[in-house]
Amino acid sequence: MTQHMPVIISSENGRGGMLAAMHLLREGGSALDAVEIACRYVEDDPTDHSVGYGGLPNVLGDVELDASIMDGRTLSAGAVAAVMGYGRAIRLARQVMEQTPHVLLAARGAERLAAELGESPQDQRTDEALARWRERFTERSVDLDEQVPLRAIAAQLTQPLNLQDKLYKAGRVDTLGTVNFIARDQQGNLASAVSTSGIGWKYPGRVGDSPLIGAGNYCDNRYGAAGCTGMGELAIRVSTARSLVLYLKMGMSLLDAGLEALRDLQVLDARTGQYMNIVAMTPDGAHAGFTTVAGKQYLYMTGAMNAPQLAERTLLPG
Ligand code: ASP
């Protein structure tokens, strides 16, 4: 059987996970195991404030995790949303895929499955993340006041102070962050995984694109895979990940498929200043990154490389 060169790509914060995954791929491990291990590495890292343990809490101070995983061989997928009190959301997503007839379990149901499978409950809040959470209330002179609807408080805390803010316009938003990985193994199989604590200070129960198959994650061995990071509400509204893969199926090149997915996003209200990033891979291991804001990068590594490298994400011309 032909041996394929292993390849893995990720969002910018995936470096540590990528090295662990590449080690596995070089030993002949599957793309599915590789993307799970890669996400777990980032989930366990308390210094990453956008994923797993140490992730940014919602407006009430609770960390709610979203994750999904997809197997390009079979189109099997598993996901969890708004999970509290358990880390390793990606492992749980995989268990949903392998141990239940479902694709997505949310909140109580996902937590119940975790307990049933013997996962140990763990408070996902670190002192550092809680301090950051509190700081924003002070910075913006906001209190958790029962007289004010929670939706108004969450809206105030998740919004940038000023939409014209240069950092905000450049996509450096301190409420966001997610990790995603797409891998191809030596058998030529593709798999993709996404894990996040979602938007910091979000309304409780808010679910982003990351656990929604088709929005933030999609993988099909025949055509390719795509994953999103950025303001999940955008990718949900135009099914970004599945659309990009569908454009590949329709015969577009990887570049054209990515640009078409960006055009879909462009149709959404640009005044919100929200942004979206995409990573994508085709079955031959070719990869690309796309973004709606300038200056964004993604990471890639092949079996022939010693370390992950950064590459620029493509913007829509003009
Ligand atoms: N897409 C994630 C969400 O909306 C956040 C992010 O990628 O930064 O939950």
Boltz pocket constraint, residues with backbone or C-beta under 6 A from the ligand:
constraints:
  - pocket:
      binder: B
      contacts: [[A, 50], [A, 175], [A, 176], [A, 177], [A, 178], [A, 196], [A, 197], [A, 198], [A, 199], [A, 207], [A, 208], [A, 209], [A, 210], [A, 216], [A, 228], [A, 229], [A, 230], [A, 231], [A, 232], [A, 233]]
      max_distance: 6.0
